[in-house]
Amino acid sequence: MPATPTRNDVEEFLYREAALLDDWKLNDWLALFTDDARYDVPTTGQPADVSHQTHLFFIADDRFRLGERVARLGKRGAHAEFPRSRTRHMVTNVLIDAVDGDALAVSAAFSVHRFKDGNADHYVGRYLYRLLNTDAGLRIRSKRCLLDMDGLRPQGRISILL
């Protein structure tokens, strides 16, 4: 089993993940996820442990659907993201909340700035990760993006990856 990652290792991993999203390297970002991964963005005001099976989510993707989302965002036909948004993901307050063997529960605060069509949108919230420590390095088993905003106004949509 690989050595347990330090908080510095986890921070570096999350910062590199954010850089991949900002550089629009979505296939490289997708490679950070395990085959059984989930990527969830519940609607605003939901508790952290809400289930996508019983509540409305903005995004509730398993690994296959996440791959389809990445493929769609890479095509010119993705009208909401053509031309692409420019984004800047800020990640802070990284905490390793629990370690169970090779699995880590990690939380972090985020602020994502999105620039497109002369508009600047701002998304703020908290990430909840389940990371897996593998021989190939850290991998994302689940990523949940909890938005702190009351709603999506003035943005009105999430067409980028938080």
Salt bridges, closest charged atoms under 4 A:
GLU11 OE2 - ARG7 NE 3.92
GLU12 OE2 - ARG16 NE 2.73
GLU17 OE2 - LYS143 NZ 2.72
ASP22 OD2 - ARG88 NH1 3.24
ASP22 OD1 - HIS89 ND1 2.57
ASP36 OD2 - ARG141 NE 3.61
ASP40 OD1 - ARG38 NH2 2.92
ASP40 OD2 - ARG144 NH2 3.27
ASP61 OD1 - ARG65 NE 3.39
ASP61 OD2 - ARG69 NE 2.60
GLU81 OE2 - ARG114 NH2 3.08
ASP121 OD2 - ARG114 NH1 2.94
